[in-house]
Amino acid sequence: MKKQVFENGSIKTKKILPIKTEKEKLVERLEKTKSVLDFYNQKEKILKILRETRE
């Protein structure tokens, strides 16, 4: 948090957001894609089981 004091006495705080490196961005993107893929894989497994039980 960065504090900024103005002449009239009011204080404003600024949140300094960490600047992400390219590597961090890529890792984040990969994690998101991985979770999406995991979700679809789970969905396929569940559907397969449901189909087998219906037969």
KEGU-257542 format. One record per residue (C-alpha): residue number from 1; x, z, y; chain; residue in three letters. Coordinates in steps of 0.02 Angstrom, whole numbers, plus 50000, padded with zeros to 5 digits. Layout:
N
+-----+-------+-------+-------+-------+------+
:  nr :    xx :    zz :    yy : kette : rest :
+-----+-------+-------+-------+-------+------+
: NUM :     X :     Z :     Y :     A :  Ala :
...
+-----+-------+-------+-------+-------+------+
***
This chain:
55
+-----+-------+-------+-------+-------+------+
:  nr :    xx :    zz :    yy : kette : rest :
+-----+-------+-------+-------+-------+------+
:   1 : 50000 : 50000 : 50000 :     A :  Met :
:   2 : 50065 : 49952 : 50170 :     A :  Lys :
:   3 : 50001 : 50048 : 50320 :     A :  Lys :
:   4 : 49977 : 49964 : 50486 :     A :  Gln :
:   5 : 49946 : 50072 : 50639 :     A :  Val :
:   6 : 49869 : 49989 : 50791 :     A :  Phe :
:   7 : 49884 : 50040 : 50973 :     A :  Glu :
:   8 : 49708 : 50111 : 50976 :     A :  Asn :
:   9 : 49755 : 50231 : 50837 :     A :  Gly :
:  10 : 49661 : 50149 : 50695 :     A :  Ser :
:  11 : 49752 : 50133 : 50531 :     A :  Ile :
:  12 : 49729 : 49986 : 50414 :     A :  Lys :
:  13 : 49801 : 49984 : 50241 :     A :  Thr :
:  14 : 49851 : 49822 : 50158 :     A :  Lys :
:  15 : 49870 : 49803 : 49974 :     A :  Lys :
:  16 : 50027 : 49706 : 49935 :     A :  Ile :
:  17 : 49990 : 49596 : 49786 :     A :  Leu :
:  18 : 50138 : 49568 : 49672 :     A :  Pro :
:  19 : 50193 : 49388 : 49674 :     A :  Ile :
:  20 : 50189 : 49323 : 49497 :     A :  Lys :
:  21 : 50328 : 49219 : 49428 :     A :  Thr :
:  22 : 50293 : 49054 : 49341 :     A :  Glu :
:  23 : 50333 : 49135 : 49174 :     A :  Lys :
:  24 : 50207 : 49275 : 49202 :     A :  Glu :
:  25 : 50074 : 49147 : 49249 :     A :  Lys :
:  26 : 50109 : 49047 : 49092 :     A :  Leu :
:  27 : 50103 : 49203 : 48982 :     A :  Val :
:  28 : 49936 : 49252 : 49060 :     A :  Glu :
:  29 : 49866 : 49078 : 49032 :     A :  Arg :
:  30 : 49925 : 49079 : 48852 :     A :  Leu :
:  31 : 49844 : 49248 : 48820 :     A :  Glu :
:  32 : 49679 : 49184 : 48889 :     A :  Lys :
:  33 : 49685 : 49026 : 48782 :     A :  Thr :
:  34 : 49733 : 49129 : 48630 :     A :  Lys :
:  35 : 49585 : 49245 : 48651 :     A :  Ser :
:  36 : 49468 : 49096 : 48671 :     A :  Val :
:  37 : 49539 : 49017 : 48513 :     A :  Leu :
:  38 : 49523 : 49181 : 48418 :     A :  Asp :
:  39 : 49343 : 49192 : 48473 :     A :  Phe :
:  40 : 49304 : 49018 : 48408 :     A :  Tyr :
:  41 : 49395 : 49052 : 48245 :     A :  Asn :
:  42 : 49293 : 49211 : 48220 :     A :  Gln :
:  43 : 49134 : 49115 : 48260 :     A :  Lys :
:  44 : 49176 : 48981 : 48131 :     A :  Glu :
:  45 : 49211 : 49113 : 47998 :     A :  Lys :
:  46 : 49046 : 49200 : 48034 :     A :  Ile :
:  47 : 48949 : 49037 : 48028 :     A :  Leu :
:  48 : 49033 : 48991 : 47864 :     A :  Lys :
:  49 : 48985 : 49159 : 47787 :     A :  Ile :
:  50 : 48807 : 49140 : 47851 :     A :  Leu :
:  51 : 48794 : 48966 : 47774 :     A :  Arg :
:  52 : 48859 : 49029 : 47608 :     A :  Glu :
:  53 : 48738 : 49174 : 47603 :     A :  Thr :
:  54 : 48591 : 49060 : 47647 :     A :  Arg :
:  55 : 48623 : 48945 : 47500 :     A :  Glu :
+-----+-------+-------+-------+-------+------+
***
